[in-house]
Amino acid sequence: MTMTRQAVLGELLDRVRSVRRGGRALIAIDGLDGAGKSVLVSELVDLATRGDARPPAEDNRPLASVSIDGFHLPRSVRYAHGRGPESFYRDSYDYASFVDTVVAPLRRGGPIVPSVWDVDADEPVTPEPLDLPDDCVLLVDGIFLHRPELRDLWDAGVWVEVPFTVSVPRGNARFPHLNDADPESESNRRYVGGQRLYFAEAAPWDHATWVLDNTDLDRPTLIR
């Protein structure tokens, strides 16, 4: 991590740690596939653990993380209405299970269940519950997190901003069968089109507490 990136993420860490002090804060890390959300979360957790970030040394409020990718719907449900943009946006995730196993127990002070479905194996999982302290920050990374029915779940949110021309090749690099860097190609229609539906319905950058421009990984910018 460059010094510039560490400084910007240190500022963001300072801000997320300030949310709902004395209790459990739930913060969305939202953005396109390939925006760098999961890496960002890992970096923030690492900075918090190392203790050499920008917050004062006495501020050791812990961070934990889960991913909405642990709450996919079964493949048969995700593709029941085809493989186009609409089904990607509408049918990808089991939000009810996310609320039941993460949000509700977090709010009542109990342990959370960090995932319920293995998307690759297409089968349920039963991980060990995760105990969290009473004063902590739980970061949730994923796509579509500022859709209307989820907005009230969060104490704060981050929109990780990158253009499709950056996110598509970054995201596709993780999957050998997705090798077309053109956002308008047919192979990317499901994912890019689904995000455009999300943009039209939710304008996530307008509802996030902070926007992090992550286009240049070495020199991100915290916009708000």
C-alpha positions in Angstrom: 0.0 0.0 0.0 1.4 3.4 -1.0 1.8 6.1 1.6 -0.9 8.2 -0.2 -3.4 5.3 -0.1 -2.6 4.6 3.5 -3.2 8.2 4.4 -6.6 8.4 2.6 -7.7 5.0 4.1 -6.6 6.2 7.5 -8.9 9.1 7.2 -11.7 6.9 6.1 -11.0 4.5 9.0 -11.1 7.5 11.4 -14.6 8.3 10.1 -16.1 4.9 10.2 -14.8 4.4 13.7 -16.6 7.5 14.8 -20.0 6.1 13.8 -22.4 5.2 16.6 -19.7 5.1 19.3 -20.3 3.0 22.3 -22.5 0.6 20.3 -22.3 -1.7 17.3 -22.1 0.2 14.0 -23.2 -1.4 10.7 -21.6 0.2 7.6 -22.1 -0.7 3.9 -19.1 -0.8 1.5 -20.9 -0.6 -1.8 -19.7 -0.3 -5.4 -19.5 -2.0 -8.8 -18.0 -5.5 -9.3 -14.3 -4.8 -9.6 -14.4 -1.5 -7.7 -12.1 -2.8 -5.0 -14.7 -3.2 -2.2 -13.4 -6.4 -0.6 -9.8 -5.2 -0.8 -10.7 -1.9 0.8 -12.4 -3.7 3.6 -9.4 -5.9 4.2 -7.1 -2.9 4.2 -9.3 -1.0 6.7 -9.4 -4.0 9.0 -5.7 -4.4 8.7 -5.0 -0.7 9.5 -7.3 -0.9 12.5 -5.5 -4.0 13.7 -2.0 -2.6 13.2 -2.6 0.5 15.2 -0.5 2.8 13.1 -3.3 4.4 11.2 -4.4 8.0 11.6 -6.7 7.6 14.6 -5.2 8.3 18.0 -3.4 5.4 19.6 -6.0 5.1 22.3 -8.8 4.6 19.7 -8.7 0.9 19.3 -12.3 0.3 18.4 -12.3 -3.0 16.6 -13.5 -3.6 13.0 -15.0 -6.8 11.6 -16.3 -7.7 8.2 -18.7 -9.9 6.3 -19.6 -10.0 2.6 -23.1 -10.0 1.0 -21.7 -12.6 -1.3 -22.2 -15.1 1.5 -26.0 -14.5 1.1 -26.5 -15.5 -2.5 -29.8 -17.2 -3.5 -29.5 -20.7 -4.9 -28.5 -20.9 -8.6 -32.0 -22.1 -9.5 -33.5 -19.0 -8.1 -30.9 -16.6 -9.5 -31.5 -17.8 -13.0 -35.2 -18.6 -12.8 -36.1 -15.5 -14.9 -33.1 -15.7 -17.3 -29.6 -14.4 -17.2 -30.2 -10.8 -18.1 -29.7 -7.6 -16.2 -33.1 -7.7 -14.5 -32.5 -11.1 -12.8 -29.0 -10.0 -11.8 -30.4 -7.0 -9.9 -33.6 -8.5 -8.6 -32.7 -12.1 -7.9 -29.1 -12.4 -6.8 -29.3 -12.1 -3.0 -31.2 -13.5 0.0 -31.6 -10.2 1.9 -34.1 -11.8 4.4 -31.5 -14.2 5.6 -28.9 -11.4 5.8 -31.3 -9.4 8.1 -32.1 -12.5 10.2 -28.6 -13.7 10.7 -26.5 -10.5 10.7 -28.5 -7.4 11.2 -31.0 -8.5 13.8 -28.5 -10.3 16.1 -26.0 -7.5 15.7 -28.6 -5.0 16.9 -29.7 -7.1 19.9 -26.1 -7.8 21.0 -25.8 -11.4 20.0 -23.4 -13.3 17.7 -23.9 -13.1 14.0 -23.8 -15.8 11.3 -21.4 -14.4 8.6 -22.7 -16.4 5.6 -25.5 -18.9 4.7 -24.7 -19.9 1.1 -21.6 -21.1 -0.9 -22.2 -19.6 -4.3 -19.6 -21.7 -6.1 -20.7 -25.0 -4.6 -24.4 -23.9 -4.7 -25.2 -25.3 -1.3 -25.9 -24.0 2.2 -23.1 -23.4 4.7 -23.2 -23.4 8.5 -20.2 -21.4 9.7 -19.3 -20.7 13.3 -21.2 -17.7 14.7 -19.1 -14.6 15.1 -19.1 -13.0 18.5 -18.5 -9.2 18.4 -17.8 -6.8 21.2 -20.5 -4.3 22.2 -18.5 -1.4 20.8 -17.4 -2.2 17.3 -17.8 -1.5 13.6 -19.1 -4.2 11.2 -18.2 -3.5 7.6 -20.4 -5.2 4.9 -19.0 -5.3 1.4 -21.1 -6.0 -1.7 -23.1 -4.7 -4.6 -26.5 -3.1 -4.5 -26.3 -2.3 -0.8 -28.0 1.1 -1.1 -31.1 -0.2 -2.9 -34.2 1.3 -1.3 -35.2 -1.7 0.8 -31.7 -1.9 2.4 -30.9 1.8 3.1 -32.4 1.9 6.6 -30.2 -1.0 7.7 -27.0 1.0 7.7 -25.6 3.5 10.2 -23.4 4.8 7.4 -22.2 3.8 4.0 -19.4 4.1 1.5 -19.8 4.2 -2.3 -16.6 3.1 -3.9 -16.5 5.0 -7.2 -14.9 3.7 -10.4 -16.1 3.9 -14.0 -17.2 0.8 -15.9 -14.1 1.1 -18.1 -12.1 0.4 -14.9 -14.4 -1.9 -13.0 -15.1 -4.4 -15.8 -11.5 -5.4 -16.6 -10.7 -5.4 -12.9 -13.6 -7.6 -12.0 -13.3 -9.9 -15.0 -9.6 -10.6 -14.2 -10.9 -12.8 -11.4 -12.9 -15.0 -13.8 -11.1 -16.8 -16.7 -14.4 -17.1 -18.7 -14.9 -13.3 -18.6 -12.2 -11.8 -20.8 -13.8 -9.0 -22.6 -12.9 -5.6 -21.1 -15.5 -3.7 -23.1 -18.4 -2.8 -20.8 -20.8 -2.9 -23.7 -20.0 -6.4 -24.9 -22.6 -9.1 -24.7 -20.6 -11.1 -22.2 -20.8 -8.2 -19.8 -24.5 -7.2 -20.4 -25.9 -9.0 -17.4 -23.6 -7.3 -14.9 -23.2 -3.9 -16.4 -26.9 -3.7 -17.2 -27.9 -4.8 -13.7 -25.8 -2.1 -12.3 -27.4 0.5 -14.5 -30.8 -0.7 -13.3 -29.5 -0.1 -9.7 -28.2 3.3 -10.6 -31.6 4.3 -12.1 -33.5 3.1 -9.1 -31.2 3.9 -6.2 -28.5 6.5 -7.1 -26.3 4.9 -4.5 -23.7 7.7 -4.4 -26.4 10.1 -3.2 -27.3 7.9 -0.3 -23.8 6.9 0.9 -22.2 8.8 3.7 -18.9 9.0 1.9 -17.7 8.5 -1.7 -14.3 7.0 -2.2 -12.9 7.5 -5.8 -10.9 4.3 -6.2 -10.1 4.7 -9.9 -6.4 5.1 -9.2 -5.5 2.5 -6.6 -2.4 4.3 -5.5 -4.1 7.7 -5.2 -7.7 7.2 -4.0 -9.8 10.3 -3.1 -12.2 10.6 -0.3 -14.8 12.9 -1.8 -17.4 13.2 1.0 
